[in-house]
Amino acid sequence: MKLTQLGLSLDQQLCLDNLFLILEEAKKTKNFVRVDMESSAYTQRTLDIVAAASKAGFQVGPVIQSCLRRSQKDVEDLNRLGSRVRLCKGAYKEPPGLAFDQRREVDENYDALAAALLDGGREPAFATHDDRRIAHVIHCAAERKTARGQFEFQMLYGLRRRRWRELAREGHQVRIYVPYGTHWLPYFYRRIRERKENALFVLKGMLSD
């Protein structure tokens, strides 16, 4: 879930109260709740709220974006907290002072953060359709003798189905994210608007299946 949907842009305490209501319900069914990351304007507040929820005993974890320069320190802090992190590249267009503006830098940071999560993280999730990033995670996990059940890959529904199945057949955990409901079109449009490269990525992914 995105915390702006729970009032983060209005009042942080209001957002925290609303999140706790959801987490209380999730706790009844022993469910884990993933808090999505939005633009850099919300990064620190999102992490503060996730930390507060974790310390209150809830099963909750954030998303970290490898495009942001601050993410190495954030991963170190989250590893110490014992938080379950989802690592992605990031879909938001950010100022160069806050984010890497070259794809190579984003990829290199993704690989470094993935290694750090395998070293000291708790059940990390690697959200990527990039074969090189996937190969790097598998290589790092093998070097560390990390069991395949201790991390997972995550992909979007409709993209690279063949790759999902290959990873699953190899014994890896794979989770598929499914946008659903009547408001899927505004969601899709927003992702394209955030970064126009996303449109090309979707088309390439569909054609490669």
ROSE-4610 file (N, C-alpha, C; in Angstrom, 1 decimal, always signed):
// ROSE-4610
residu = [M/M/M/K/K/K/L/L/L/T/T/T/Q/Q/Q/L/L/L/G/G/G/L/L/L/S/S/S/L/L/L/D/D/D/Q/Q/Q/Q/Q/Q/L/L/L/C/C/C/L/L/L/D/D/D/N/N/N/L/L/L/F/F/F/L/L/L/I/I/I/L/L/L/E/E/E/E/E/E/A/A/A/K/K/K/K/K/K/T/T/T/K/K/K/N/N/N/F/F/F/V/V/V/R/R/R/V/V/V/D/D/D/M/M/M/E/E/E/S/S/S/S/S/S/A/A/A/Y/Y/Y/T/T/T/Q/Q/Q/R/R/R/T/T/T/L/L/L/D/D/D/I/I/I/V/V/V/A/A/A/A/A/A/A/A/A/S/S/S/K/K/K/A/A/A/G/G/G/F/F/F/Q/Q/Q/V/V/V/G/G/G/P/P/P/V/V/V/I/I/I/Q/Q/Q/S/S/S/C/C/C/L/L/L/R/R/R/R/R/R/S/S/S/Q/Q/Q/K/K/K/D/D/D/V/V/V/E/E/E/D/D/D/L/L/L/N/N/N/R/R/R/L/L/L/G/G/G/S/S/S/R/R/R/V/V/V/R/R/R/L/L/L/C/C/C/K/K/K/G/G/G/A/A/A/Y/Y/Y/K/K/K/E/E/E/P/P/P/P/P/P/G/G/G/L/L/L/A/A/A/F/F/F/D/D/D/Q/Q/Q/R/R/R/R/R/R/E/E/E/V/V/V/D/D/D/E/E/E/N/N/N/Y/Y/Y/D/D/D/A/A/A/L/L/L/A/A/A/A/A/A/A/A/A/L/L/L/L/L/L/D/D/D/G/G/G/G/G/G/R/R/R/E/E/E/P/P/P/A/A/A/F/F/F/A/A/A/T/T/T/H/H/H/D/D/D/D/D/D/R/R/R/R/R/R/I/I/I/A/A/A/H/H/H/V/V/V/I/I/I/H/H/H/C/C/C/A/A/A/A/A/A/E/E/E/R/R/R/K/K/K/T/T/T/A/A/A/R/R/R/G/G/G/Q/Q/Q/F/F/F/E/E/E/F/F/F/Q/Q/Q/M/M/M/L/L/L/Y/Y/Y/G/G/G/L/L/L/R/R/R/R/R/R/R/R/R/R/R/R/W/W/W/R/R/R/E/E/E/L/L/L/A/A/A/R/R/R/E/E/E/G/G/G/H/H/H/Q/Q/Q/V/V/V/R/R/R/I/I/I/Y/Y/Y/V/V/V/P/P/P/Y/Y/Y/G/G/G/T/T/T/H/H/H/W/W/W/L/L/L/P/P/P/Y/Y/Y/F/F/F/Y/Y/Y/R/R/R/R/R/R/I/I/I/R/R/R/E/E/E/R/R/R/K/K/K/E/E/E/N/N/N/A/A/A/L/L/L/F/F/F/V/V/V/L/L/L/K/K/K/G/G/G/M/M/M/L/L/L/S/S/S/D/D/D]
num = [1/1/1/2/2/2/3/3/3/4/4/4/5/5/5/6/6/6/7/7/7/8/8/8/9/9/9/10/10/10/11/11/11/12/12/12/13/13/13/14/14/14/15/15/15/16/16/16/17/17/17/18/18/18/19/19/19/20/20/20/21/21/21/22/22/22/23/23/23/24/24/24/25/25/25/26/26/26/27/27/27/28/28/28/29/29/29/30/30/30/31/31/31/32/32/32/33/33/33/34/34/34/35/35/35/36/36/36/37/37/37/38/38/38/39/39/39/40/40/40/41/41/41/42/42/42/43/43/43/44/44/44/45/45/45/46/46/46/47/47/47/48/48/48/49/49/49/50/50/50/51/51/51/52/52/52/53/53/53/54/54/54/55/55/55/56/56/56/57/57/57/58/58/58/59/59/59/60/60/60/61/61/61/62/62/62/63/63/63/64/64/64/65/65/65/66/66/66/67/67/67/68/68/68/69/69/69/70/70/70/71/71/71/72/72/72/73/73/73/74/74/74/75/75/75/76/76/76/77/77/77/78/78/78/79/79/79/80/80/80/81/81/81/82/82/82/83/83/83/84/84/84/85/85/85/86/86/86/87/87/87/88/88/88/89/89/89/90/90/90/91/91/91/92/92/92/93/93/93/94/94/94/95/95/95/96/96/96/97/97/97/98/98/98/99/99/99/100/100/100/101/101/101/102/102/102/103/103/103/104/104/104/105/105/105/106/106/106/107/107/107/108/108/108/109/109/109/110/110/110/111/111/111/112/112/112/113/113/113/114/114/114/115/115/115/116/116/116/117/117/117/118/118/118/119/119/119/120/120/120/121/121/121/122/122/122/123/123/123/124/124/124/125/125/125/126/126/126/127/127/127/128/128/128/129/129/129/130/130/130/131/131/131/132/132/132/133/133/133/134/134/134/135/135/135/136/136/136/137/137/137/138/138/138/139/139/139/140/140/140/141/141/141/142/142/142/143/143/143/144/144/144/145/145/145/146/146/146/147/147/147/148/148/148/149/149/149/150/150/150/151/151/151/152/152/152/153/153/153/154/154/154/155/155/155/156/156/156/157/157/157/158/158/158/159/159/159/160/160/160/161/161/161/162/162/162/163/163/163/164/164/164/165/165/165/166/166/166/167/167/167/168/168/168/169/169/169/170/170/170/171/171/171/172/172/172/173/173/173/174/174/174/175/175/175/176/176/176/177/177/177/178/178/178/179/179/179/180/180/180/181/181/181/182/182/182/183/183/183/184/184/184/185/185/185/186/186/186/187/187/187/188/188/188/189/189/189/190/190/190/191/191/191/192/192/192/193/193/193/194/194/194/195/195/195/196/196/196/197/197/197/198/198/198/199/199/199/200/200/200/201/201/201/202/202/202/203/203/203/204/204/204/205/205/205/206/206/206/207/207/207/208/208/208/209/209/209]
x = [+0.8/+0.0/+0.9/+0.3/+1.0/+0.5/+1.4/+0.9/+0.2/+0.4/-0.4/-1.9/-2.2/-3.6/-4.2/-3.3/-3.7/-3.5/-3.2/-3.2/-1.8/-0.7/+0.6/+0.9/+0.3/+0.6/-0.2/-1.1/-1.9/-1.3/-1.1/-0.6/+0.0/+1.2/+1.9/+1.3/+0.8/+0.1/-1.2/-1.9/-3.2/-2.8/-1.8/-1.4/-1.0/-0.2/+0.2/-1.0/-1.9/-3.2/-3.9/-4.1/-4.8/-4.0/-2.7/-1.9/-2.1/-2.0/-2.2/-3.5/-4.6/-5.9/-5.8/-5.1/-4.9/-4.0/-2.9/-2.0/-2.6/-3.5/-4.2/-5.1/-5.7/-6.5/-5.6/-4.5/-3.6/-3.0/-2.8/-2.2/-3.2/-4.5/-5.4/-5.3/-4.9/-4.8/-3.3/-2.4/-1.0/-0.4/-0.9/-0.5/+0.6/+1.5/+2.5/+2.0/+2.4/+1.9/+3.2/+3.1/+4.2/+3.8/+4.7/+4.4/+5.3/+4.6/+5.3/+6.0/+7.0/+7.7/+7.3/+7.1/+6.7/+7.9/+7.6/+8.7/+9.6/+10.7/+11.7/+11.2/+10.1/+9.5/+8.9/+8.6/+8.0/+8.9/+10.2/+11.0/+11.2/+11.7/+12.0/+10.8/+9.7/+8.5/+8.0/+8.1/+7.6/+8.5/+9.8/+10.7/+10.4/+10.2/+9.9/+8.6/+7.6/+6.4/+6.5/+7.3/+7.5/+8.3/+9.3/+10.1/+9.2/+8.3/+7.4/+6.5/+6.0/+5.1/+5.8/+7.1/+7.9/+8.2/+8.5/+8.8/+7.6/+6.4/+5.2/+4.8/+5.6/+5.4/+4.6/+4.4/+3.6/+4.6/+4.0/+4.8/+4.6/+5.6/+5.5/+6.9/+7.0/+8.3/+8.1/+9.2/+9.2/+9.8/+9.7/+10.3/+11.5/+12.6/+13.8/+14.1/+14.4/+14.6/+16.1/+16.7/+18.1/+18.5/+17.5/+17.9/+18.3/+17.9/+18.1/+19.5/+20.2/+21.6/+21.6/+20.5/+20.5/+20.2/+19.9/+19.4/+20.4/+21.7/+22.7/+22.6/+22.5/+22.3/+21.0/+19.9/+18.6/+18.6/+19.3/+19.4/+20.1/+21.2/+22.0/+21.1/+20.3/+19.4/+18.3/+17.8/+16.7/+17.1/+18.4/+18.9/+19.1/+19.5/+19.7/+18.3/+17.3/+15.9/+15.3/+15.9/+15.3/+14.1/+14.0/+12.9/+13.0/+11.8/+11.8/+11.7/+12.7/+12.8/+12.5/+11.8/+11.6/+12.4/+13.3/+14.2/+13.8/+13.7/+13.3/+14.2/+14.1/+15.0/+14.4/+13.0/+12.4/+11.7/+10.5/+9.8/+9.6/+10.0/+9.8/+11.0/+10.7/+11.7/+12.1/+13.4/+13.9/+15.0/+15.3/+16.4/+17.7/+18.7/+20.0/+20.7/+20.5/+21.2/+20.7/+19.5/+19.0/+19.0/+19.1/+19.1/+20.1/+20.5/+21.4/+20.6/+21.3/+20.6/+21.0/+22.0/+22.4/+22.0/+21.4/+20.9/+22.0/+23.2/+24.3/+24.5/+24.4/+24.6/+23.4/+22.2/+21.1/+21.2/+21.7/+21.9/+23.0/+24.1/+25.2/+24.8/+24.0/+23.5/+22.6/+21.7/+20.8/+21.6/+22.7/+23.5/+24.1/+24.6/+25.3/+24.3/+23.1/+22.0/+21.5/+21.4/+21.0/+22.0/+23.3/+24.3/+24.2/+24.0/+23.8/+22.6/+21.5/+20.3/+20.5/+21.3/+21.5/+22.5/+23.4/+24.4/+23.7/+22.8/+22.3/+20.8/+20.1/+18.7/+17.9/+16.6/+15.6/+14.6/+14.7/+13.8/+13.6/+14.7/+14.5/+13.8/+13.1/+12.4/+13.1/+13.4/+14.0/+13.0/+12.6/+11.6/+12.3/+12.4/+13.1/+12.7/+12.7/+12.5/+13.9/+14.9/+16.2/+17.0/+17.3/+18.0/+19.4/+20.1/+21.4/+21.3/+20.2/+20.0/+19.6/+18.8/+18.4/+19.6/+20.4/+21.6/+22.5/+22.6/+23.5/+23.0/+21.7/+21.1/+21.3/+21.1/+21.3/+22.8/+23.7/+25.1/+25.5/+25.0/+25.4/+24.8/+23.6/+22.9/+23.7/+24.2/+25.0/+26.3/+27.0/+28.2/+28.0/+26.9/+26.6/+25.9/+25.7/+24.9/+23.6/+23.0/+21.6/+20.6/+19.8/+18.7/+17.7/+17.2/+16.3/+15.0/+14.7/+13.5/+13.6/+14.8/+15.1/+15.1/+14.7/+14.6/+13.6/+13.1/+12.2/+12.4/+11.9/+11.9/+10.4/+10.3/+8.9/+8.8/+7.7/+7.5/+6.1/+5.8/+4.5/+3.7/+2.4/+1.5/+1.5/+1.6/+1.6/+2.9/+4.0/+5.3/+6.2/+6.8/+7.9/+7.4/+6.2/+5.7/+6.6/+7.3/+8.2/+9.3/+9.8/+10.9/+10.4/+9.1/+8.6/+8.7/+8.2/+8.2/+9.5/+10.5/+11.9/+12.4/+12.2/+12.7/+12.1/+10.8/+10.0/+10.5/+10.7/+11.2/+12.6/+13.4/+14.7/+14.7/+13.5/+13.3/+13.3/+13.2/+13.2/+11.7/+11.6/+10.3/+10.0/+8.8/+8.5/+7.1/+7.0/+5.7/+5.3/+4.1/+3.6/+2.6/+2.9/+2.1/+1.0/-0.3/-1.4/-2.2/-2.2/-3.1/-4.5/-5.4/-6.8/-7.8/-9.1/-10.1/-10.5/-11.4/-12.0/-11.1/-10.1/-9.2/-7.8/-7.8/-6.5/-6.0/-6.8/-6.4/-5.7/-6.2/-5.5/-4.2/-4.1/-2.8/-1.8/-2.2/-1.3/-0.9/-1.8/-1.5/-0.5/-0.7/+0.2/+1.6/+1.8/+3.1/+3.8/+3.0/+3.6/+4.0/+3.1/+3.4/+4.6/+4.8/+5.9/+7.3/+7.3/+8.6/+8.2/+8.4/+7.9/+8.6/+9.8/+10.5/+9.7/+8.8/+8.0/+7.1/+6.7/+5.8/+6.6/+7.9/+8.7/+9.0/+9.2/+9.5/+8.3/+7.1/+5.9/+5.8/+6.0/+5.9/+6.9/+8.1/+9.2/+8.9/+8.4/+8.1/+7.0/+6.0/+4.8/+5.3/+6.2/+6.6/+7.6/+8.3/+9.3/+8.7/+7.4/+6.7/+6.4]
y = [-1.2/+0.0/+1.2/+2.3/+3.6/+4.5/+5.0/+5.7/+7.1/+7.6/+8.8/+8.5/+7.2/+6.8/+6.8/+6.8/+6.7/+8.1/+9.1/+10.5/+11.0/+10.4/+10.8/+12.3/+12.7/+14.1/+15.1/+14.6/+15.5/+15.6/+14.4/+14.4/+13.0/+13.0/+11.8/+10.9/+11.5/+10.7/+10.1/+10.9/+10.3/+9.1/+9.2/+8.1/+6.9/+7.1/+6.0/+5.4/+6.1/+5.6/+4.7/+5.2/+4.4/+3.1/+3.2/+2.0/+1.0/+1.5/+0.5/-0.2/+0.5/-0.2/-1.4/-1.1/-2.2/-3.3/-2.9/-3.9/-4.8/-4.2/-5.0/-6.1/-5.7/-6.7/-7.8/-7.3/-8.3/-9.3/-8.7/-9.6/-10.7/-10.5/-11.5/-12.7/-12.5/-13.6/-13.9/-13.4/-13.6/-13.2/-12.1/-11.6/-10.5/-10.5/-9.5/-8.4/-7.1/-6.0/-5.2/-5.0/-4.3/-2.8/-2.0/-0.5/-0.1/+0.4/+0.8/+2.1/+2.4/+3.6/+4.5/+5.8/+6.8/+7.7/+8.9/+9.8/+10.1/+10.7/+11.0/+12.0/+12.7/+13.6/+12.9/+11.6/+10.8/+9.7/+9.6/+8.5/+8.4/+9.5/+9.4/+9.2/+9.9/+9.7/+8.3/+7.7/+6.3/+5.4/+5.6/+4.7/+4.9/+6.1/+6.4/+5.6/+5.6/+5.0/+3.5/+2.9/+1.5/+1.1/+1.9/+1.6/+1.5/+2.5/+2.6/+1.4/+1.0/-0.2/-1.5/-1.6/-2.8/-2.9/-1.8/-1.8/-2.1/-1.8/-2.2/-3.6/-4.4/-5.8/-6.3/-5.4/-5.8/-6.3/-7.2/-7.8/-6.8/-6.0/-4.9/-4.6/-4.3/-4.0/-3.0/-2.2/-1.2/-1.6/-0.7/-0.9/+0.1/-0.4/+0.5/+0.6/+1.8/+2.1/+2.3/+1.5/+1.6/+2.9/+3.6/+4.8/+5.9/+5.8/+6.9/+6.7/+7.8/+7.8/+7.4/+7.7/+7.4/+5.9/+5.1/+3.8/+2.9/+3.0/+2.2/+2.3/+3.6/+3.8/+3.3/+3.5/+3.0/+1.4/+0.7/-0.7/-1.1/-0.5/-0.8/-0.6/+0.5/+0.7/-0.4/-0.7/-1.7/-3.1/-3.4/-4.7/-4.8/-3.7/-3.7/-3.8/-3.3/-3.3/-4.7/-5.5/-6.8/-6.7/-5.7/-5.4/-6.2/-6.7/-7.4/-6.4/-6.3/-5.2/-5.8/-5.0/-5.3/-4.3/-4.8/-3.9/-3.8/-2.5/-2.3/-1.2/-0.9/+0.2/+1.5/+1.6/+2.9/+3.4/+3.9/+4.4/+5.9/+6.6/+8.1/+8.8/+9.9/+10.8/+11.7/+11.6/+12.4/+13.3/+14.4/+15.3/+14.6/+15.0/+14.3/+14.3/+15.3/+15.4/+14.3/+13.8/+12.7/+11.4/+11.3/+10.0/+9.9/+8.7/+8.4/+8.7/+9.3/+9.7/+8.8/+7.9/+7.0/+5.5/+4.9/+3.5/+2.6/+2.7/+1.9/+2.1/+3.3/+3.6/+3.0/+3.0/+2.4/+0.9/+0.3/-1.1/-1.5/-0.8/-1.1/-1.0/+0.0/+0.2/-0.9/-1.3/-2.4/-3.7/-4.0/-5.2/-5.0/-3.8/-3.7/-3.8/-3.2/-3.3/-4.8/-5.5/-6.9/-7.7/-7.5/-8.2/-7.9/-6.6/-6.2/-6.8/-7.0/-7.6/-9.1/-9.7/-11.1/-11.3/-10.4/-10.5/-10.3/-9.3/-9.0/-8.8/-9.0/-8.7/-9.9/-9.7/-10.8/-11.0/-12.2/-12.6/-11.5/-11.0/-9.9/-10.3/-9.4/-9.6/-8.7/-9.3/-8.6/-8.5/-7.2/-6.9/-6.4/-7.3/-6.9/-7.9/-7.4/-8.2/-8.3/-7.7/-7.6/-8.9/-9.6/-10.9/-10.7/-9.6/-9.4/-9.2/-8.5/-8.3/-9.7/-10.4/-11.7/-12.7/-12.7/-13.5/-13.1/-11.8/-11.3/-11.8/-11.7/-12.2/-13.7/-14.5/-15.9/-16.2/-15.5/-15.7/-15.4/-14.2/-13.8/-14.7/-15.2/-16.2/-17.5/-17.9/-19.2/-19.0/-17.8/-17.6/-17.6/-17.1/-17.0/-18.3/-19.2/-20.4/-20.1/-19.0/-18.6/-19.5/-20.2/-21.1/-20.3/-21.0/-20.3/-19.9/-20.5/-20.2/-18.9/-18.4/-17.2/-15.9/-15.9/-14.7/-15.0/-14.0/-14.3/-13.2/-13.6/-12.7/-12.2/-11.0/-10.4/-9.8/-10.1/-9.5/-9.1/-8.4/-7.8/-8.8/-9.0/-9.8/-9.4/-10.4/-10.1/-9.8/-9.7/-9.4/-10.6/-11.2/-12.2/-13.5/-14.0/-15.2/-16.3/-16.5/-17.6/-17.5/-16.3/-16.2/-16.6/-16.3/-16.7/-18.2/-18.9/-20.3/-20.9/-20.3/-20.9/-20.8/-19.6/-19.4/-20.4/-20.5/-21.4/-22.9/-23.3/-24.6/-24.9/-23.8/-23.9/-23.9/-23.8/-23.8/-22.5/-21.4/-20.1/-19.7/-18.9/-18.4/-17.2/-17.1/-16.0/-15.5/-14.2/-13.6/-12.7/-12.8/-12.0/-10.9/-9.6/-8.5/-8.3/-8.2/-8.1/-6.8/-5.8/-4.7/-5.2/-4.8/-5.3/-4.3/-4.5/-3.6/-2.7/-1.8/-0.9/+0.2/+0.5/+1.7/+1.3/+0.2/-0.2/+0.8/+1.4/+2.3/+3.6/+4.2/+5.4/+4.9/+3.7/+3.2/+3.1/+2.5/+2.3/+3.6/+4.5/+5.8/+6.6/+6.5/+7.2/+6.6/+5.3/+4.7/+5.2/+5.3/+5.8/+7.3/+8.0/+9.5/+9.7/+8.9/+9.1/+9.0/+8.1/+7.9/+7.3/+8.1/+7.6/+6.3/+6.0/+4.8/+3.6/+3.7/+2.6/+2.0/+2.9/+2.4/+1.5/+1.9/+1.0/-0.3/-0.2/-1.4/-2.4/-1.9/-2.7/-3.4/-2.6/-3.2/-4.3/-4.0/-5.0/-6.3/-6.1/-7.2/-8.1/-7.4/-8.2/-9.0/-8.4/-9.0/-10.1/-10.1/-11.1/-12.4/-12.4/-13.5/-14.6]
z = [+0.0/+0.0/+0.0/-0.5/-0.5/+0.6/+1.4/+2.6/+2.3/+1.1/+0.8/+0.7/+0.5/+0.5/+1.9/+2.9/+4.3/+5.0/+4.2/+4.8/+5.0/+4.5/+4.8/+4.4/+3.3/+2.8/+3.6/+4.5/+5.3/+6.7/+7.3/+8.7/+9.0/+9.5/+9.7/+10.8/+11.8/+12.9/+12.4/+11.6/+11.0/+10.1/+9.3/+8.5/+9.4/+10.4/+11.3/+11.9/+12.4/+13.0/+12.0/+10.8/+9.8/+9.4/+9.3/+9.0/+10.1/+11.4/+12.5/+12.5/+12.0/+11.9/+10.9/+9.8/+8.8/+9.3/+10.0/+10.5/+11.6/+12.4/+13.4/+12.7/+11.6/+10.9/+10.3/+9.7/+9.1/+10.1/+11.3/+12.4/+12.8/+12.7/+13.0/+12.1/+10.8/+9.9/+9.6/+10.4/+10.3/+8.9/+8.4/+7.1/+7.3/+6.3/+6.2/+5.3/+5.6/+4.9/+4.3/+3.0/+2.3/+2.1/+2.6/+2.4/+1.2/+0.2/-1.0/-0.8/-1.6/-1.6/-2.7/-2.4/-3.4/-3.7/-4.1/-4.5/-3.3/-3.6/-2.5/-1.5/-1.8/-0.9/+0.3/+0.2/+1.2/+1.8/+1.3/+1.7/+3.2/+3.8/+5.2/+6.1/+5.8/+6.5/+6.4/+5.2/+5.1/+5.9/+5.9/+6.7/+8.2/+8.6/+10.0/+10.5/+9.6/+10.0/+10.0/+9.0/+9.0/+10.2/+10.6/+11.8/+13.0/+13.1/+14.3/+14.3/+13.2/+13.1/+13.4/+12.9/+13.2/+14.7/+15.3/+16.8/+17.6/+17.0/+17.7/+17.5/+16.8/+16.7/+15.5/+14.5/+13.3/+12.3/+11.4/+10.3/+9.1/+8.9/+7.9/+7.4/+6.1/+5.5/+4.4/+4.1/+3.1/+1.7/+0.8/-0.5/-0.6/-1.1/-1.3/-2.8/-3.2/-4.6/-4.9/-5.8/-6.0/-6.8/-7.3/-8.0/-7.0/-5.8/-4.8/-4.2/-4.1/-3.5/-2.0/-1.3/+0.1/+0.5/-0.5/-0.3/+0.4/+0.2/+0.9/+2.4/+2.9/+4.3/+4.8/+4.0/+4.4/+4.6/+3.7/+3.7/+5.0/+5.3/+6.5/+7.8/+7.8/+9.0/+9.0/+7.9/+7.8/+8.2/+7.8/+8.2/+9.7/+10.3/+11.8/+12.4/+11.8/+12.4/+12.2/+11.2/+10.9/+10.0/+9.2/+8.4/+7.1/+6.6/+5.3/+4.2/+3.4/+2.4/+1.0/+0.2/-1.2/-2.0/-2.8/-3.6/-5.0/-5.5/-6.9/-7.4/-8.7/-9.3/-9.0/-9.0/-8.8/-10.1/-10.0/-11.1/-11.2/-10.2/-10.1/-10.7/-11.4/-11.9/-10.8/-10.4/-9.2/-9.6/-8.8/-9.1/-9.0/-9.9/-9.9/-8.6/-7.8/-6.5/-5.5/-5.8/-4.9/-5.5/-6.8/-7.5/-8.6/-8.9/-10.0/-11.3/-12.2/-13.5/-14.7/-14.4/-15.4/-15.1/-16.1/-15.9/-15.3/-15.8/-15.3/-13.8/-13.3/-11.9/-11.1/-11.6/-10.9/-10.8/-11.9/-11.9/-10.9/-11.0/-10.0/-8.6/-8.3/-6.9/-6.6/-7.5/-7.3/-6.8/-7.6/-7.3/-5.9/-5.6/-4.3/-3.1/-3.3/-2.3/-2.2/-3.3/-3.2/-2.4/-2.6/-1.9/-0.4/-0.1/+1.3/+2.0/+1.2/+1.8/+2.0/+1.1/+1.3/+2.4/+2.7/+3.8/+5.1/+5.3/+6.6/+6.7/+5.6/+5.6/+6.0/+6.1/+6.5/+5.4/+4.8/+3.7/+2.6/+2.0/+1.1/-0.2/-0.8/-2.1/-3.2/-4.3/-5.4/-6.6/-6.7/-7.7/-9.0/-10.0/-11.2/-12.3/-13.6/-14.8/-15.5/-15.0/-15.6/-15.4/-16.5/-16.3/-15.7/-15.9/-15.3/-13.8/-13.3/-11.9/-11.3/-12.0/-11.5/-11.3/-12.3/-12.3/-11.2/-10.9/-9.8/-8.5/-8.3/-7.0/-6.8/-7.9/-7.8/-7.5/-8.1/-7.9/-6.4/-6.0/-4.6/-3.6/-3.8/-2.9/-2.8/-4.0/-4.0/-3.3/-3.5/-2.8/-1.3/-0.8/+0.6/+1.1/+0.2/+0.6/+1.2/+0.7/+1.1/+0.5/+1.3/+0.8/+0.0/-1.1/-2.0/-1.3/-0.2/+0.5/+1.4/+1.4/+2.3/+1.5/+0.2/-0.5/-1.7/-2.3/-3.5/-4.6/-5.8/-6.9/-7.0/-7.5/-7.7/-9.1/-9.8/-11.1/-11.2/-12.3/-12.5/-13.4/-13.1/-13.9/-15.4/-16.3/-17.7/-18.3/-17.5/-18.1/-17.8/-18.8/-18.7/-18.0/-18.5/-17.8/-17.9/-19.1/-19.3/-18.3/-17.9/-16.9/-15.5/-15.2/-13.9/-13.8/-14.8/-14.7/-14.7/-15.4/-15.4/-13.9/-13.3/-11.9/-11.0/-11.1/-10.2/-10.4/-11.7/-11.9/-11.3/-11.2/-10.6/-9.1/-8.6/-7.1/-6.4/-7.1/-6.5/-6.2/-5.2/-4.8/-5.8/-6.4/-7.2/-6.9/-6.7/-6.3/-7.5/-7.9/-9.0/-8.5/-8.8/-8.4/-9.4/-8.9/-9.8/-9.5/-10.3/-10.2/-10.5/-9.6/-9.8/-9.4/-9.8/-9.4/-10.6/-10.3/-11.4/-11.8/-10.9/-11.2/-11.7/-12.5/-13.0/-14.1/-14.8/-15.9/-15.3/-14.3/-13.7/-13.1/-12.5/-12.0/-13.1/-14.2/-15.4/-15.9/-16.1/-16.7/-15.8/-14.4/-13.5/-13.6/-13.8/-13.9/-15.2/-16.2/-17.5/-17.4/-16.7/-16.5/-15.6/-14.6/-13.7/-14.5/-15.4/-16.2/-17.5/-18.6/-19.9/-20.4/-19.9/-20.2/-19.8/-18.8/-18.4/-19.5/-20.5/-21.6/-22.5/-22.8/-23.6/-22.9/-21.5/-20.7/-20.8/-20.7/-20.7/-22.1/-23.1/-24.5/-24.7/-24.3/-24.5/-23.7/-22.5/-21.6/-22.2/-22.8/-23.4/-24.6/-25.4/-26.7/-26.4/-25.2/-24.9/-24.4/-24.0/-23.4/-24.4]
